[in-house]
Amino acid sequence: MAIYTAEHKQLMQMFHPTKHQEYSEVLSSLGSFMEKEILPLSPKLDAGEASLAGPRSALFGQGMSLIPFPTKYGGLGLPFSVYATAVELLGTADASMALSVEIHNAVAEGLLKFGTEAQRERHLAPIISGRKLASFALTEPASGSDAGTMATSAEKRAGEYSINGSKMFITNAGEADIYLVFAKTSKGPSCFLLESSSPGLKFGAELKKLGMRGSKTREVIFSDCRVPEGNLVGEEGRGADYAKEILHGARIVVAALNVGISQLAYGKALAYARQRRAFGRPIADFQLVREKLADTKIGINAGRLLYLYASRIKEMGGDYASEASQAKVYATEMSLKACDDAIQIHGGYGYTTDDLHRHWRDARLLTIGEGTSEVLRMLISRRELARSQ
Ligand SMILES: Cc1cc2nc3c(=O)[nH]c(=O)nc-3n(C[C@H](O)[C@H](O)[C@H](O)COP(=O)(O)OP(=O)(O)OC[C@H]3O[C@@H](n4cnc5c(N)ncnc54)[C@H](O)[C@@H]3O)c2cc1C
């Protein structure tokens, strides 16, 4: 199965008429690596029979995380849409790997935008090259969508901050070397960079999940966790703005990830519909089966165009918050339907085959994580009402 297809290539040509060959080479090479090294491992990652760590390092070695970052820090300096497309390909190869990598990259984007030059020089190159794994810690046991009500506190004392509290559902926690942590100071939510060796930093047990089982999710606990003053990212009290800005970009990428999951489920549904026979003919001959295949194909193309559109606005320096959320809401909900239809087309085998229902289980996370569909619909409507004034 080719992960980087002629359709992706054509879209690169449309979105980047002068540089598409260069971008396509990067994506085609990453796609081939994913096909050989990650896609075959995916069922084992889901079953807990393989670890993400080794193949993720190998993927970093292929330059996956370098794509959108400036050459000054060792990145490739390519457009965000090229990076988002790479995450789509990774979503096809293994969704849990794509989740782990997109969160890692979101931290790098946050550091690039809001970190000091000293923080960027020290941490960006190791993160984007994958020598250090990063984790983003915003959600708490009692505050998710309403992140402004966070209870985790950071108190300044003698040249350092003491952080107390905990963060819930944190991807890459326990494995990561760097944590971007949001905690309240007297000025409001603020953002800090923590290293895994920080005193007072602990982790809960690995959480059992419906899907995305290759990636690790844990609680992160801070007990008088000491952080040097120089690890404050940006300004005290601006953490909520930084988190929002980081999440806008991440939502484009989550949309791409879900298009990738849908693409794989759709490929399996197409193949099965051709091969499975009922009433003397392939089930692909039945109009009601064809309707599902047609709707999934429309959904995949629409989801892809939405995330590329949001990426392009971001590349052009525009306000892309609404478009990023539109792409995420649409692609994540479309993906659930695409995976559900793939199960339906497989009949009883769809319900009983791990390697098929895992696509639905993986996709199920993303109408929740990084902004629930409900909250994003509020964001979209708020922005669009403001734009229409
Ligand atoms: C596997 C996994 C990995 C994750 N990884 C990370 C990570 O790396 N870093 C991180 O910081 N977080 C992470 N999260 C947390 C995730 O982002 C949150 O779960 C998500 O933001 C929702 O928060 P919540 O779970 O507290 O739900 P809540 O905010 O409590 O929402 C519960 C329900 O209420 C609805 N709701 C809330 N407010 C409104 C409203 N105003 N109007 C209508 N409906 C509303 C929500 O849409 C939802 O349906 C992860 C979660 C999971 C499950």
Ligand as a Chemical Component Dictionary entry (heavy atoms), coordinates in Angstrom:
data_LIG
# 
_chem_comp.id                   LIG 
_chem_comp.type                 NON-POLYMER 
_chem_comp.pdbx_formal_charge   0 
_chem_comp.three_letter_code    LIG 
# 
loop_
_chem_comp_atom.comp_id 
_chem_comp_atom.atom_id 
_chem_comp_atom.alt_atom_id 
_chem_comp_atom.type_symbol 
_chem_comp_atom.charge 
_chem_comp_atom.model_Cartn_x 
_chem_comp_atom.model_Cartn_y 
_chem_comp_atom.model_Cartn_z 
_chem_comp_atom.pdbx_ordinal 
LIG C1  C1  C 0 -5.551  9.794  25.333 1  
LIG C2  C2  C 0 -5.551  11.245 25.728 2  
LIG C3  C3  C 0 -4.399  12.000 25.512 3  
LIG C4  C4  C 0 -4.359  13.339 25.911 4  
LIG N1  N1  N 0 -3.196  14.048 25.787 5  
LIG C5  C5  C 0 -3.099  15.271 26.363 6  
LIG C6  C6  C 0 -1.842  15.960 26.424 7  
LIG O1  O1  O 0 -0.817  15.482 25.917 8  
LIG N2  N2  N 0 -1.793  17.158 27.058 9  
LIG C7  C7  C 0 -2.882  17.727 27.633 10 
LIG O2  O2  O 0 -2.758  18.809 28.213 11 
LIG N3  N3  N 0 -4.096  17.107 27.590 12 
LIG C8  C8  C 0 -4.223  15.907 26.986 13 
LIG N4  N4  N 0 -5.431  15.243 26.948 14 
LIG C9  C9  C 0 -6.588  15.879 27.562 15 
LIG C10 C10 C 0 -7.648  16.361 26.564 16 
LIG O3  O3  O 0 -7.171  17.455 25.846 17 
LIG C11 C11 C 0 -8.904  16.655 27.375 18 
LIG O4  O4  O 0 -9.469  15.397 27.730 19 
LIG C12 C12 C 0 -9.922  17.492 26.611 20 
LIG O5  O5  O 0 -9.440  18.808 26.454 21 
LIG C13 C13 C 0 -11.289 17.543 27.312 22 
LIG O6  O6  O 0 -11.162 17.862 28.651 23 
LIG P1  P1  P 0 -11.878 16.948 29.763 24 
LIG O7  O7  O 0 -11.512 15.541 29.484 25 
LIG O8  O8  O 0 -11.542 17.511 31.077 26 
LIG O9  O9  O 0 -13.400 17.095 29.469 27 
LIG P2  P2  P 0 -14.357 18.280 29.995 28 
LIG O10 O10 O 0 -13.766 19.602 29.678 29 
LIG O11 O11 O 0 -14.735 18.014 31.404 30 
LIG O12 O12 O 0 -15.633 18.046 29.082 31 
LIG C14 C14 C 0 -16.574 17.021 29.314 32 
LIG C15 C15 C 0 -17.700 17.176 28.293 33 
LIG O13 O13 O 0 -18.351 18.437 28.514 34 
LIG C16 C16 C 0 -18.386 19.159 27.311 35 
LIG N5  N5  N 0 -18.294 20.595 27.574 36 
LIG C17 C17 C 0 -17.409 21.242 28.373 37 
LIG N6  N6  N 0 -17.630 22.561 28.331 38 
LIG C18 C18 C 0 -18.675 22.755 27.483 39 
LIG C19 C19 C 0 -19.381 23.888 27.010 40 
LIG N7  N7  N 0 -19.058 25.127 27.404 41 
LIG N8  N8  N 0 -20.405 23.696 26.129 42 
LIG C20 C20 C 0 -20.732 22.450 25.712 43 
LIG N9  N9  N 0 -20.110 21.340 26.134 44 
LIG C21 C21 C 0 -19.090 21.486 27.000 45 
LIG C22 C22 C 0 -17.168 18.687 26.529 46 
LIG O14 O14 O 0 -17.295 18.966 25.138 47 
LIG C23 C23 C 0 -17.200 17.200 26.853 48 
LIG O15 O15 O 0 -18.102 16.542 26.009 49 
LIG C24 C24 C 0 -5.513  13.927 26.500 50 
LIG C25 C25 C 0 -6.676  13.159 26.680 51 
LIG C26 C26 C 0 -6.694  11.842 26.332 52 
LIG C27 C27 C 0 -7.932  11.052 26.589 53 
# 
loop_
_chem_comp_bond.comp_id 
_chem_comp_bond.atom_id_1 
_chem_comp_bond.atom_id_2 
_chem_comp_bond.value_order 
_chem_comp_bond.pdbx_ordinal 
LIG C1  C2  SING 1  
LIG C2  C3  SING 2  
LIG C2  C26 DOUB 3  
LIG C3  C4  DOUB 4  
LIG C4  N1  SING 5  
LIG C4  C24 SING 6  
LIG N1  C5  DOUB 7  
LIG C5  C6  SING 8  
LIG C5  C8  SING 9  
LIG C6  O1  DOUB 10 
LIG C6  N2  SING 11 
LIG N2  C7  SING 12 
LIG C7  O2  DOUB 13 
LIG C7  N3  SING 14 
LIG N3  C8  DOUB 15 
LIG C8  N4  SING 16 
LIG N4  C9  SING 17 
LIG N4  C24 SING 18 
LIG C9  C10 SING 19 
LIG C10 O3  SING 20 
LIG C10 C11 SING 21 
LIG C11 O4  SING 22 
LIG C11 C12 SING 23 
LIG C12 O5  SING 24 
LIG C12 C13 SING 25 
LIG C13 O6  SING 26 
LIG O6  P1  SING 27 
LIG P1  O7  DOUB 28 
LIG P1  O8  SING 29 
LIG P1  O9  SING 30 
LIG O9  P2  SING 31 
LIG P2  O10 DOUB 32 
LIG P2  O11 SING 33 
LIG P2  O12 SING 34 
LIG O12 C14 SING 35 
LIG C14 C15 SING 36 
LIG C15 O13 SING 37 
LIG C15 C23 SING 38 
LIG O13 C16 SING 39 
LIG C16 N5  SING 40 
LIG C16 C22 SING 41 
LIG N5  C17 SING 42 
LIG N5  C21 SING 43 
LIG C17 N6  DOUB 44 
LIG N6  C18 SING 45 
LIG C18 C19 SING 46 
LIG C18 C21 DOUB 47 
LIG C19 N7  SING 48 
LIG C19 N8  DOUB 49 
LIG N8  C20 SING 50 
LIG C20 N9  DOUB 51 
LIG N9  C21 SING 52 
LIG C22 O14 SING 53 
LIG C22 C23 SING 54 
LIG C23 O15 SING 55 
LIG C24 C25 DOUB 56 
LIG C25 C26 SING 57 
LIG C26 C27 SING 58 
# 
